Structures are given as C-alpha cells and as structure tokens.
Amino acid sequence: PEKLIPTVVLAAIEGKDIPLYGDGLNIRDWLYVGDHIRAIRRIHEAGTPGETYNIGGNSERTNRSVINTILSILDRERPRSDGHSYSEQVKLVTDRPGHDRRYAMDASRLMRELDWTPEFSFESAIGETVRWYLANEKWWKNIRSQTYSGERLGVLSPSERGEE
C-alpha cells in the first residue's frame, strides 16, 4: 500500500506526517476498483479483439483535494484521540523529478462503443475505500511487516545524490 490513498489513510491513523508532494495540484483521474473490474469484463465480453479501450473514471481531482476528502472522512469515521483534525498532519514535501502533472484517461470510446460507465461516484467510492482500510488493519499491517514499511519510493536519498 504505497499509492496516494493508502499512504494518506495509514499515515493519518498511525499519527505520522501525511506527505503532500509539490504544491498538491497534480491531477489524477480516479476510478473505483469495482468499476475498473466491470470495465475489463465489458471489454472482454463485447470489445473487438486487438482494439484499445482506455479505462477511466471521468473524475479528475487534485492530490490536495483527494487528501482533504480522505481526511474529512477520517475525522468523521475515526476521530483523532486529541480532538484535532488529521489535516494538521499534512506536510509539503518535494515532488520527485519528472513527476507527471496530470494523469487522465479518455474513456469515451469504451463508454460509446461498449456502453460502459462507472457506477460509483468518487465521493461514495472514496468513503468505502477509506472504511475498507480502517476495517482491514490486520491485512495492511501484515504487508508492511513483511515487504513494505511505507517509505517513499522512487527518489534518491541525500547520500545517493552526493549531498552528504
């Protein structure tokens, strides 16, 4: 669990800093996993072999907006013991070099030719996703204890950059 949503949820409930890369205005197109699975099934069942179908949610959000939404859900679902908002844990960090400013998919062909649309709004899906992480602590703690401890990936340490 090292992508934006799990990183934010887990850092928040563990009382750690919540990283917001760059200015937080990087844009991503969000799609609930259940909708993604439905799209793959639809392509398998009705798509033309050899053709390309982009899968997307038509739900672009800035990273800052996604983080704020997650933290609002956590403030309601699992308030901090000190009564403060999780938003106090957000810390700006340097973005990695070459990080794309925007990831977006044009899923219009899939929607038009195969009559597929997402069933879940971002707002309902993000709430369900956050609640899933809260309910499955044993699962993610097991993963972190074996293979991944939540450290930032894809950047060089100061010593690797020759800065120490």
PyMOL commands that place a pseudoatom at each C-alpha (Angstrom):
pseudoatom trace, name=CA, resn=PRO, resi=1, chain=A, elem=C, hetatm=0, pos=[0.000, 0.000, 0.000]
pseudoatom trace, name=CA, resn=GLU, resi=2, chain=A, elem=C, hetatm=0, pos=[2.214, 2.830, -1.275]
pseudoatom trace, name=CA, resn=LYS, resi=3, chain=A, elem=C, hetatm=0, pos=[-0.082, 4.847, -3.525]
pseudoatom trace, name=CA, resn=LEU, resi=4, chain=A, elem=C, hetatm=0, pos=[-1.819, 8.072, -2.524]
pseudoatom trace, name=CA, resn=ILE, resi=5, chain=A, elem=C, hetatm=0, pos=[-4.965, 6.738, -0.865]
pseudoatom trace, name=CA, resn=PRO, resi=6, chain=A, elem=C, hetatm=0, pos=[-3.392, 4.073, 1.365]
pseudoatom trace, name=CA, resn=THR, resi=7, chain=A, elem=C, hetatm=0, pos=[-0.417, 6.318, 2.125]
pseudoatom trace, name=CA, resn=VAL, resi=8, chain=A, elem=C, hetatm=0, pos=[-2.727, 9.047, 3.403]
pseudoatom trace, name=CA, resn=VAL, resi=9, chain=A, elem=C, hetatm=0, pos=[-5.073, 6.763, 5.338]
pseudoatom trace, name=CA, resn=LEU, resi=10, chain=A, elem=C, hetatm=0, pos=[-2.316, 4.774, 7.013]
pseudoatom trace, name=CA, resn=ALA, resi=11, chain=A, elem=C, hetatm=0, pos=[-0.109, 7.769, 7.852]
pseudoatom trace, name=CA, resn=ALA, resi=12, chain=A, elem=C, hetatm=0, pos=[-3.103, 9.558, 9.334]
pseudoatom trace, name=CA, resn=ILE, resi=13, chain=A, elem=C, hetatm=0, pos=[-4.244, 6.762, 11.617]
pseudoatom trace, name=CA, resn=GLU, resi=14, chain=A, elem=C, hetatm=0, pos=[-0.665, 5.971, 12.640]
pseudoatom trace, name=CA, resn=GLY, resi=15, chain=A, elem=C, hetatm=0, pos=[-0.140, 9.610, 13.656]
pseudoatom trace, name=CA, resn=LYS, resi=16, chain=A, elem=C, hetatm=0, pos=[2.598, 10.179, 11.068]
pseudoatom trace, name=CA, resn=ASP, resi=17, chain=A, elem=C, hetatm=0, pos=[3.169, 13.086, 8.702]
pseudoatom trace, name=CA, resn=ILE, resi=18, chain=A, elem=C, hetatm=0, pos=[0.931, 12.917, 5.635]
pseudoatom trace, name=CA, resn=PRO, resi=19, chain=A, elem=C, hetatm=0, pos=[3.034, 13.786, 2.577]
pseudoatom trace, name=CA, resn=LEU, resi=20, chain=A, elem=C, hetatm=0, pos=[1.634, 16.222, 0.021]
pseudoatom trace, name=CA, resn=TYR, resi=21, chain=A, elem=C, hetatm=0, pos=[4.002, 16.268, -2.925]
pseudoatom trace, name=CA, resn=GLY, resi=22, chain=A, elem=C, hetatm=0, pos=[4.923, 19.559, -4.558]
pseudoatom trace, name=CA, resn=ASP, resi=23, chain=A, elem=C, hetatm=0, pos=[2.057, 22.036, -4.420]
pseudoatom trace, name=CA, resn=GLY, resi=24, chain=A, elem=C, hetatm=0, pos=[-0.554, 19.262, -4.300]
pseudoatom trace, name=CA, resn=LEU, resi=25, chain=A, elem=C, hetatm=0, pos=[-2.104, 20.362, -7.569]
pseudoatom trace, name=CA, resn=ASN, resi=26, chain=A, elem=C, hetatm=0, pos=[-1.092, 17.292, -9.575]
pseudoatom trace, name=CA, resn=ILE, resi=27, chain=A, elem=C, hetatm=0, pos=[-4.248, 15.913, -11.176]
pseudoatom trace, name=CA, resn=ARG, resi=28, chain=A, elem=C, hetatm=0, pos=[-5.322, 12.280, -11.367]
pseudoatom trace, name=CA, resn=ASP, resi=29, chain=A, elem=C, hetatm=0, pos=[-8.381, 10.570, -12.821]
pseudoatom trace, name=CA, resn=TRP, resi=30, chain=A, elem=C, hetatm=0, pos=[-9.947, 8.382, -10.134]
pseudoatom trace, name=CA, resn=LEU, resi=31, chain=A, elem=C, hetatm=0, pos=[-11.886, 5.166, -10.666]
pseudoatom trace, name=CA, resn=TYR, resi=32, chain=A, elem=C, hetatm=0, pos=[-13.240, 2.736, -8.098]
pseudoatom trace, name=CA, resn=VAL, resi=33, chain=A, elem=C, hetatm=0, pos=[-11.719, -0.743, -8.376]
pseudoatom trace, name=CA, resn=GLY, resi=34, chain=A, elem=C, hetatm=0, pos=[-15.149, -2.363, -8.813]
pseudoatom trace, name=CA, resn=ASP, resi=35, chain=A, elem=C, hetatm=0, pos=[-15.812, -0.124, -11.809]
pseudoatom trace, name=CA, resn=HIS, resi=36, chain=A, elem=C, hetatm=0, pos=[-12.393, -0.980, -13.229]
pseudoatom trace, name=CA, resn=ILE, resi=37, chain=A, elem=C, hetatm=0, pos=[-13.196, -4.686, -12.972]
pseudoatom trace, name=CA, resn=ARG, resi=38, chain=A, elem=C, hetatm=0, pos=[-16.567, -4.122, -14.662]
pseudoatom trace, name=CA, resn=ALA, resi=39, chain=A, elem=C, hetatm=0, pos=[-14.820, -2.280, -17.496]
pseudoatom trace, name=CA, resn=ILE, resi=40, chain=A, elem=C, hetatm=0, pos=[-12.338, -5.112, -18.032]
pseudoatom trace, name=CA, resn=ARG, resi=41, chain=A, elem=C, hetatm=0, pos=[-15.195, -7.623, -18.100]
pseudoatom trace, name=CA, resn=ARG, resi=42, chain=A, elem=C, hetatm=0, pos=[-17.137, -5.488, -20.563]
pseudoatom trace, name=CA, resn=ILE, resi=43, chain=A, elem=C, hetatm=0, pos=[-14.124, -5.226, -22.868]
pseudoatom trace, name=CA, resn=HIS, resi=44, chain=A, elem=C, hetatm=0, pos=[-13.583, -8.991, -22.634]
pseudoatom trace, name=CA, resn=GLU, resi=45, chain=A, elem=C, hetatm=0, pos=[-17.232, -9.726, -23.409]
pseudoatom trace, name=CA, resn=ALA, resi=46, chain=A, elem=C, hetatm=0, pos=[-18.009, -7.130, -26.077]
pseudoatom trace, name=CA, resn=GLY, resi=47, chain=A, elem=C, hetatm=0, pos=[-14.786, -5.485, -27.216]
pseudoatom trace, name=CA, resn=THR, resi=48, chain=A, elem=C, hetatm=0, pos=[-13.225, -6.001, -30.619]
pseudoatom trace, name=CA, resn=PRO, resi=49, chain=A, elem=C, hetatm=0, pos=[-10.098, -8.170, -30.370]
pseudoatom trace, name=CA, resn=GLY, resi=50, chain=A, elem=C, hetatm=0, pos=[-6.943, -6.141, -30.972]
pseudoatom trace, name=CA, resn=GLU, resi=51, chain=A, elem=C, hetatm=0, pos=[-8.611, -2.795, -30.311]
pseudoatom trace, name=CA, resn=THR, resi=52, chain=A, elem=C, hetatm=0, pos=[-7.601, -0.461, -27.498]
pseudoatom trace, name=CA, resn=TYR, resi=53, chain=A, elem=C, hetatm=0, pos=[-10.055, 0.722, -24.867]
pseudoatom trace, name=CA, resn=ASN, resi=54, chain=A, elem=C, hetatm=0, pos=[-8.915, 3.207, -22.245]
pseudoatom trace, name=CA, resn=ILE, resi=55, chain=A, elem=C, hetatm=0, pos=[-10.484, 2.762, -18.834]
pseudoatom trace, name=CA, resn=GLY, resi=56, chain=A, elem=C, hetatm=0, pos=[-11.081, 5.921, -16.842]
pseudoatom trace, name=CA, resn=GLY, resi=57, chain=A, elem=C, hetatm=0, pos=[-13.470, 7.417, -14.372]
pseudoatom trace, name=CA, resn=ASN, resi=58, chain=A, elem=C, hetatm=0, pos=[-14.010, 10.932, -15.740]
pseudoatom trace, name=CA, resn=SER, resi=59, chain=A, elem=C, hetatm=0, pos=[-13.332, 12.014, -12.185]
pseudoatom trace, name=CA, resn=GLU, resi=60, chain=A, elem=C, hetatm=0, pos=[-10.266, 14.221, -12.152]
pseudoatom trace, name=CA, resn=ARG, resi=61, chain=A, elem=C, hetatm=0, pos=[-9.152, 15.589, -8.801]
pseudoatom trace, name=CA, resn=THR, resi=62, chain=A, elem=C, hetatm=0, pos=[-6.029, 17.277, -7.496]
pseudoatom trace, name=CA, resn=ASN, resi=63, chain=A, elem=C, hetatm=0, pos=[-3.986, 15.315, -4.991]
pseudoatom trace, name=CA, resn=ARG, resi=64, chain=A, elem=C, hetatm=0, pos=[-4.692, 18.084, -2.465]
pseudoatom trace, name=CA, resn=SER, resi=65, chain=A, elem=C, hetatm=0, pos=[-8.438, 17.644, -2.969]
pseudoatom trace, name=CA, resn=VAL, resi=66, chain=A, elem=C, hetatm=0, pos=[-8.216, 13.857, -2.612]
pseudoatom trace, name=CA, resn=ILE, resi=67, chain=A, elem=C, hetatm=0, pos=[-6.193, 14.178, 0.589]
pseudoatom trace, name=CA, resn=ASN, resi=68, chain=A, elem=C, hetatm=0, pos=[-8.649, 16.705, 2.036]
pseudoatom trace, name=CA, resn=THR, resi=69, chain=A, elem=C, hetatm=0, pos=[-11.566, 14.391, 1.214]
pseudoatom trace, name=CA, resn=ILE, resi=70, chain=A, elem=C, hetatm=0, pos=[-9.864, 11.397, 2.856]
pseudoatom trace, name=CA, resn=LEU, resi=71, chain=A, elem=C, hetatm=0, pos=[-9.018, 13.388, 5.970]
pseudoatom trace, name=CA, resn=SER, resi=72, chain=A, elem=C, hetatm=0, pos=[-12.582, 14.684, 6.283]
pseudoatom trace, name=CA, resn=ILE, resi=73, chain=A, elem=C, hetatm=0, pos=[-13.820, 11.088, 6.158]
pseudoatom trace, name=CA, resn=LEU, resi=74, chain=A, elem=C, hetatm=0, pos=[-11.297, 10.047, 8.797]
pseudoatom trace, name=CA, resn=ASP, resi=75, chain=A, elem=C, hetatm=0, pos=[-12.272, 12.997, 11.007]
pseudoatom trace, name=CA, resn=ARG, resi=76, chain=A, elem=C, hetatm=0, pos=[-15.847, 11.621, 10.949]
pseudoatom trace, name=CA, resn=GLU, resi=77, chain=A, elem=C, hetatm=0, pos=[-15.166, 7.864, 10.936]
pseudoatom trace, name=CA, resn=ARG, resi=78, chain=A, elem=C, hetatm=0, pos=[-12.192, 7.650, 13.311]
pseudoatom trace, name=CA, resn=PRO, resi=79, chain=A, elem=C, hetatm=0, pos=[-11.534, 10.997, 15.015]
pseudoatom trace, name=CA, resn=ARG, resi=80, chain=A, elem=C, hetatm=0, pos=[-8.110, 11.636, 16.484]
pseudoatom trace, name=CA, resn=SER, resi=81, chain=A, elem=C, hetatm=0, pos=[-7.926, 10.998, 20.220]
pseudoatom trace, name=CA, resn=ASP, resi=82, chain=A, elem=C, hetatm=0, pos=[-6.717, 14.573, 20.825]
pseudoatom trace, name=CA, resn=GLY, resi=83, chain=A, elem=C, hetatm=0, pos=[-9.745, 16.055, 19.055]
pseudoatom trace, name=CA, resn=HIS, resi=84, chain=A, elem=C, hetatm=0, pos=[-7.660, 17.732, 16.350]
pseudoatom trace, name=CA, resn=SER, resi=85, chain=A, elem=C, hetatm=0, pos=[-8.175, 17.295, 12.614]
pseudoatom trace, name=CA, resn=TYR, resi=86, chain=A, elem=C, hetatm=0, pos=[-5.996, 14.921, 10.645]
pseudoatom trace, name=CA, resn=SER, resi=87, chain=A, elem=C, hetatm=0, pos=[-5.312, 17.855, 8.313]
pseudoatom trace, name=CA, resn=GLU, resi=88, chain=A, elem=C, hetatm=0, pos=[-2.761, 19.089, 10.869]
pseudoatom trace, name=CA, resn=GLN, resi=89, chain=A, elem=C, hetatm=0, pos=[-0.550, 16.132, 9.888]
pseudoatom trace, name=CA, resn=VAL, resi=90, chain=A, elem=C, hetatm=0, pos=[-0.213, 17.213, 6.225]
pseudoatom trace, name=CA, resn=LYS, resi=91, chain=A, elem=C, hetatm=0, pos=[3.331, 18.239, 5.302]
pseudoatom trace, name=CA, resn=LEU, resi=92, chain=A, elem=C, hetatm=0, pos=[4.511, 19.559, 1.956]
pseudoatom trace, name=CA, resn=VAL, resi=93, chain=A, elem=C, hetatm=0, pos=[7.369, 17.509, 0.534]
pseudoatom trace, name=CA, resn=THR, resi=94, chain=A, elem=C, hetatm=0, pos=[9.480, 17.947, -2.575]
pseudoatom trace, name=CA, resn=ASP, resi=95, chain=A, elem=C, hetatm=0, pos=[7.946, 16.238, -5.569]
pseudoatom trace, name=CA, resn=ARG, resi=96, chain=A, elem=C, hetatm=0, pos=[10.067, 13.659, -7.332]
pseudoatom trace, name=CA, resn=PRO, resi=97, chain=A, elem=C, hetatm=0, pos=[11.801, 14.814, -10.518]
pseudoatom trace, name=CA, resn=GLY, resi=98, chain=A, elem=C, hetatm=0, pos=[9.754, 14.287, -13.651]
pseudoatom trace, name=CA, resn=HIS, resi=99, chain=A, elem=C, hetatm=0, pos=[6.536, 13.513, -11.787]
pseudoatom trace, name=CA, resn=ASP, resi=100, chain=A, elem=C, hetatm=0, pos=[3.666, 13.966, -14.238]
pseudoatom trace, name=CA, resn=ARG, resi=101, chain=A, elem=C, hetatm=0, pos=[1.467, 16.952, -13.530]
pseudoatom trace, name=CA, resn=ARG, resi=102, chain=A, elem=C, hetatm=0, pos=[-1.651, 15.208, -14.825]
pseudoatom trace, name=CA, resn=TYR, resi=103, chain=A, elem=C, hetatm=0, pos=[-2.729, 11.624, -15.459]
pseudoatom trace, name=CA, resn=ALA, resi=104, chain=A, elem=C, hetatm=0, pos=[-6.016, 11.370, -17.308]
pseudoatom trace, name=CA, resn=MET, resi=105, chain=A, elem=C, hetatm=0, pos=[-7.653, 8.763, -19.459]
pseudoatom trace, name=CA, resn=ASP, resi=106, chain=A, elem=C, hetatm=0, pos=[-10.088, 9.352, -22.300]
pseudoatom trace, name=CA, resn=ALA, resi=107, chain=A, elem=C, hetatm=0, pos=[-12.562, 6.514, -21.802]
pseudoatom trace, name=CA, resn=SER, resi=108, chain=A, elem=C, hetatm=0, pos=[-15.094, 7.919, -24.278]
pseudoatom trace, name=CA, resn=ARG, resi=109, chain=A, elem=C, hetatm=0, pos=[-14.589, 5.046, -26.738]
pseudoatom trace, name=CA, resn=LEU, resi=110, chain=A, elem=C, hetatm=0, pos=[-15.306, 2.459, -24.042]
pseudoatom trace, name=CA, resn=MET, resi=111, chain=A, elem=C, hetatm=0, pos=[-18.371, 4.402, -22.968]
pseudoatom trace, name=CA, resn=ARG, resi=112, chain=A, elem=C, hetatm=0, pos=[-19.630, 4.987, -26.501]
pseudoatom trace, name=CA, resn=GLU, resi=113, chain=A, elem=C, hetatm=0, pos=[-18.892, 1.642, -28.182]
pseudoatom trace, name=CA, resn=LEU, resi=114, chain=A, elem=C, hetatm=0, pos=[-19.361, -0.740, -25.268]
pseudoatom trace, name=CA, resn=ASP, resi=115, chain=A, elem=C, hetatm=0, pos=[-21.968, 1.216, -23.307]
pseudoatom trace, name=CA, resn=TRP, resi=116, chain=A, elem=C, hetatm=0, pos=[-19.906, 1.235, -20.122]
pseudoatom trace, name=CA, resn=THR, resi=117, chain=A, elem=C, hetatm=0, pos=[-19.958, 3.931, -17.461]
pseudoatom trace, name=CA, resn=PRO, resi=118, chain=A, elem=C, hetatm=0, pos=[-18.688, 3.972, -13.882]
pseudoatom trace, name=CA, resn=GLU, resi=119, chain=A, elem=C, hetatm=0, pos=[-21.364, 3.086, -11.325]
pseudoatom trace, name=CA, resn=PHE, resi=120, chain=A, elem=C, hetatm=0, pos=[-19.692, 4.712, -8.336]
pseudoatom trace, name=CA, resn=SER, resi=121, chain=A, elem=C, hetatm=0, pos=[-19.047, 8.404, -7.819]
pseudoatom trace, name=CA, resn=PHE, resi=122, chain=A, elem=C, hetatm=0, pos=[-15.677, 9.426, -6.452]
pseudoatom trace, name=CA, resn=GLU, resi=123, chain=A, elem=C, hetatm=0, pos=[-17.330, 10.606, -3.240]
pseudoatom trace, name=CA, resn=SER, resi=124, chain=A, elem=C, hetatm=0, pos=[-19.074, 7.311, -2.483]
pseudoatom trace, name=CA, resn=ALA, resi=125, chain=A, elem=C, hetatm=0, pos=[-16.138, 5.161, -3.576]
pseudoatom trace, name=CA, resn=ILE, resi=126, chain=A, elem=C, hetatm=0, pos=[-13.519, 7.047, -1.572]
pseudoatom trace, name=CA, resn=GLY, resi=127, chain=A, elem=C, hetatm=0, pos=[-15.630, 6.681, 1.560]
pseudoatom trace, name=CA, resn=GLU, resi=128, chain=A, elem=C, hetatm=0, pos=[-15.964, 2.949, 1.010]
pseudoatom trace, name=CA, resn=THR, resi=129, chain=A, elem=C, hetatm=0, pos=[-12.234, 2.643, 0.328]
pseudoatom trace, name=CA, resn=VAL, resi=130, chain=A, elem=C, hetatm=0, pos=[-11.230, 4.530, 3.478]
pseudoatom trace, name=CA, resn=ARG, resi=131, chain=A, elem=C, hetatm=0, pos=[-13.598, 2.408, 5.559]
pseudoatom trace, name=CA, resn=TRP, resi=132, chain=A, elem=C, hetatm=0, pos=[-12.081, -0.731, 3.999]
pseudoatom trace, name=CA, resn=TYR, resi=133, chain=A, elem=C, hetatm=0, pos=[-8.595, 0.269, 5.174]
pseudoatom trace, name=CA, resn=LEU, resi=134, chain=A, elem=C, hetatm=0, pos=[-9.953, 1.022, 8.640]
pseudoatom trace, name=CA, resn=ALA, resi=135, chain=A, elem=C, hetatm=0, pos=[-11.650, -2.380, 8.814]
pseudoatom trace, name=CA, resn=ASN, resi=136, chain=A, elem=C, hetatm=0, pos=[-8.682, -4.344, 7.431]
pseudoatom trace, name=CA, resn=GLU, resi=137, chain=A, elem=C, hetatm=0, pos=[-5.824, -3.163, 9.610]
pseudoatom trace, name=CA, resn=LYS, resi=138, chain=A, elem=C, hetatm=0, pos=[-4.518, -6.708, 10.077]
pseudoatom trace, name=CA, resn=TRP, resi=139, chain=A, elem=C, hetatm=0, pos=[-4.139, -7.098, 6.298]
pseudoatom trace, name=CA, resn=TRP, resi=140, chain=A, elem=C, hetatm=0, pos=[-2.098, -3.927, 5.698]
pseudoatom trace, name=CA, resn=LYS, resi=141, chain=A, elem=C, hetatm=0, pos=[-0.039, -4.315, 8.863]
pseudoatom trace, name=CA, resn=ASN, resi=142, chain=A, elem=C, hetatm=0, pos=[0.926, -7.817, 7.709]
pseudoatom trace, name=CA, resn=ILE, resi=143, chain=A, elem=C, hetatm=0, pos=[2.036, -6.487, 4.316]
pseudoatom trace, name=CA, resn=ARG, resi=144, chain=A, elem=C, hetatm=0, pos=[4.059, -3.701, 5.889]
pseudoatom trace, name=CA, resn=SER, resi=145, chain=A, elem=C, hetatm=0, pos=[5.748, -6.063, 8.318]
pseudoatom trace, name=CA, resn=GLN, resi=146, chain=A, elem=C, hetatm=0, pos=[6.915, -8.346, 5.504]
pseudoatom trace, name=CA, resn=THR, resi=147, chain=A, elem=C, hetatm=0, pos=[7.714, -6.301, 2.423]
pseudoatom trace, name=CA, resn=TYR, resi=148, chain=A, elem=C, hetatm=0, pos=[6.956, -2.610, 2.624]
pseudoatom trace, name=CA, resn=SER, resi=149, chain=A, elem=C, hetatm=0, pos=[7.134, -0.254, 5.564]
pseudoatom trace, name=CA, resn=GLY, resi=150, chain=A, elem=C, hetatm=0, pos=[5.615, 2.811, 3.922]
pseudoatom trace, name=CA, resn=GLU, resi=151, chain=A, elem=C, hetatm=0, pos=[8.834, 4.563, 2.957]
pseudoatom trace, name=CA, resn=ARG, resi=152, chain=A, elem=C, hetatm=0, pos=[8.835, 6.860, -0.045]
pseudoatom trace, name=CA, resn=LEU, resi=153, chain=A, elem=C, hetatm=0, pos=[9.879, 5.078, -3.225]
pseudoatom trace, name=CA, resn=GLY, resi=154, chain=A, elem=C, hetatm=0, pos=[11.310, 6.434, -6.467]
pseudoatom trace, name=CA, resn=VAL, resi=155, chain=A, elem=C, hetatm=0, pos=[13.696, 9.074, -5.145]
pseudoatom trace, name=CA, resn=LEU, resi=156, chain=A, elem=C, hetatm=0, pos=[17.365, 9.043, -4.280]
pseudoatom trace, name=CA, resn=SER, resi=157, chain=A, elem=C, hetatm=0, pos=[18.488, 9.592, -0.709]
pseudoatom trace, name=CA, resn=PRO, resi=158, chain=A, elem=C, hetatm=0, pos=[20.754, 12.590, 0.019]
pseudoatom trace, name=CA, resn=SER, resi=159, chain=A, elem=C, hetatm=0, pos=[23.793, 10.283, 0.133]
pseudoatom trace, name=CA, resn=GLU, resi=160, chain=A, elem=C, hetatm=0, pos=[22.823, 8.687, -3.196]
pseudoatom trace, name=CA, resn=ARG, resi=161, chain=A, elem=C, hetatm=0, pos=[22.608, 12.203, -4.675]
pseudoatom trace, name=CA, resn=GLY, resi=162, chain=A, elem=C, hetatm=0, pos=[26.068, 13.024, -3.279]
pseudoatom trace, name=CA, resn=GLU, resi=163, chain=A, elem=C, hetatm=0, pos=[24.714, 15.582, -0.820]
pseudoatom trace, name=CA, resn=GLU, resi=164, chain=A, elem=C, hetatm=0, pos=[26.207, 14.089, 2.344]
for i in range(1, 164): cmd.bond("trace and resi %d" % i, "trace and resi %d" % (i + 1))
show_as sticks, trace
zoom trace
